[in-house]
């Protein structure tokens, strides 16, 4: 009777775990240097938390269960509702802006496919109660800082952004009803993933009036937003701009100016296809894509100013993104940028004298207590075989326990010297550098 | 509509998360210096994996769910079955001994009480295919190394061990049937947690024959095992020792000798009350207790030589322990040994000139890319107020952006000097030390 791995989940053998930890370390290091502090919440939350945020449709996409008290619980599909719950609970005592990050494991009851698993890790960066466009830009900077940190370039990955706020107002100005607006969002979200004709069909279904469709189409296809004035854009789109339009455009421009000041404008471009589906976004939204464009986004996020209020708190501005480990890992591997990681030892202890086996254990205990990464051969064996074991374990030094002392062998240079047992730790620390390997 | 935390789970606000990470870092550091490598598995496993290991009773103690394909899944209550499944799948290619560690989050559908939550983290250390008594002792050394690392002493925590193998054979020699043997294990597992009279009652229920009860009682109460010969122990207990008895005793003595060589015998003592419940242990077993003895064990483990075979693999010796974060955290807090951790910044950037806001962002971006932990004031404000913000954020330095340069203020000494903007990173790195804070 052999047991299988549940589909859509992963085993992390030490080799894969080292790669995971390398990703987690980069996420953590970049978060911290960008001024974020780490939080986490429970994996199990009340199902109603997700219903309240995303509606009843979400339930079929979750792993849920009923506990012995009859309570409906779910495995978190994302951490943003938990973040909002936690911030709401301490809203009056948390200094703002709240800059929090997290590396939650999350679950989605969907069919596994490339880059899409049922169990994954997702790096989350959020700023709550900060200045709007600047906080949006700071989150994007943090994402780009991570991408550069793991060796990716602006030629390989691109941040594509747009404004849900501007799109919503343009739709309103063209007289598009909310339900039709949702259908437009749905169609845009699929654009680029489906053939152009299929998009055109969805788009026409959403906006049956040809004049409206043409007007919205002009807005969606207008690419000069970076340099055109409000008036020029309004003329091009063929609609009289409202104050809300001008405010949304000003917001985009502030965002763009901040990207430029942060030095990452070359990584980012405006793209009206980015809408982030039917989710709860209210302003700038963005997704980060492999420039080769084969896979789903490596990260996505944006401004969500209503969520805290929807979940029972005050109306406080919020913005952030999530980046999954699966797509990032595939991207790095495909581009040959995954590092070569193997476990190393500082020191491997051995002896050929059976009577000295207790002395080996004693030395091993002392070295480990001194924070020197140490392992040993449990068998008494000839030195040549023991050194082979030491090399197989990637040891930097071998300590050969002999009567009256220790021979320390540098496995990189082959050099060997007798050291009094009492001086071994100091000698090893000196040779390894004070911080170890 | 405000949402609650599910009972028996925890929110980790940044302050609590820093403490968690401090524990995780110690677990990881100690594991690595003891020669272990990290692995992890999925949270969701087939329910049958736990049924196969622990029987049908386990099901009521698990959070389980049925996925859309009708498969019965469970949230892992421990990681040992996953470990066995993973090792079994690669049994022929893994070099032995397999020395793996993990820090899984695990779930138990039980009623929360002090030190017992429904969602917790558990450090796991396991050696598979190593030399028996020595591997048992190496695991115990690793546990003690951790306890010492977080500041606990042998006066505060104690490893209590015994041998399930010796107990099983003594019961067999007294003619105790397997079912009665289980009842004895159950009674012993409760000893120390219930009044002596209640234990006596359970013990008498398990062993109704007074002579047998007296004999087993002599074994359980015999405290001279550390120094007595096999013959003396047999005479004291009043039973003729079998070869298996002598082998089990030899195993204990080898284990004790290794504890001594490792230098941790003062932390450990033989205690026949330690049986680890009805679980699957086959040799040395141990639990680690607060000497004050108020709480459940901080860690427990032992030898489990049959598990890999039970889960469809070969018969390979295995030993290890688990240590939970909840009890360890309570212990450290109660003993005043929890560290004082607060988030720190290397540098806080500010300006009082609105025109220099872009220069602030540019500098912030450069510092962060250079791995300097940096945050900034988004508002233009007078310097005094900005420095207050910097101090509130525990910044080591403040960089005040001015026309034509930067004033760098050491917030520890109060000293301030003008630095050309282009030299700021080098200067900060020099002052912070090459590795940052």
Interface residues (C-beta under 8 A of the other chain):
Chain A: X1 X2 X3 X4 X5 X6 X9 X10 X11 X12 X13 X14 X17 X18 X20 X21 X29 X30 X32 X33 X34 X35 X37 X38 X39 X40 X41 X42 X43 X44 X45 X46 X48 X49 X52 X63 X64 X65 X67 X68 X71 X73 X75 X81 X82 X85 X86 X88 X89 X90 X95 X97 X99 X100 X105 X107 X109 X118 X119 X130 X131 X134 X135 X141 X145 X148 X257 X258 X260 X261 X262 X263 X264 X311 X312 X313 X343 X345 X357 X358 X359 X360 X361 X362 X364 X365 X366 X368 X369 X371 X372 X373 X374 X375 X376 X378 X379 X392 X393 X435
Chain B: X1 X2 X3 X4 X5 X6 X9 X10 X11 X12 X13 X14 X17 X18 X20 X21 X29 X30 X32 X33 X34 X35 X37 X38 X39 X40 X41 X42 X43 X44 X45 X46 X48 X49 X52 X63 X64 X65 X67 X68 X71 X73 X75 X81 X82 X85 X86 X88 X89 X90 X95 X97 X99 X100 X105 X107 X109 X118 X119 X130 X131 X134 X135 X137 X141 X145 X148 X257 X258 X260 X261 X262 X263 X264 X311 X312 X313 X343 X345 X357 X358 X359 X360 X361 X362 X364 X365 X366 X368 X369 X371 X372 X373 X374 X375 X376 X378 X379 X392 X393 X435
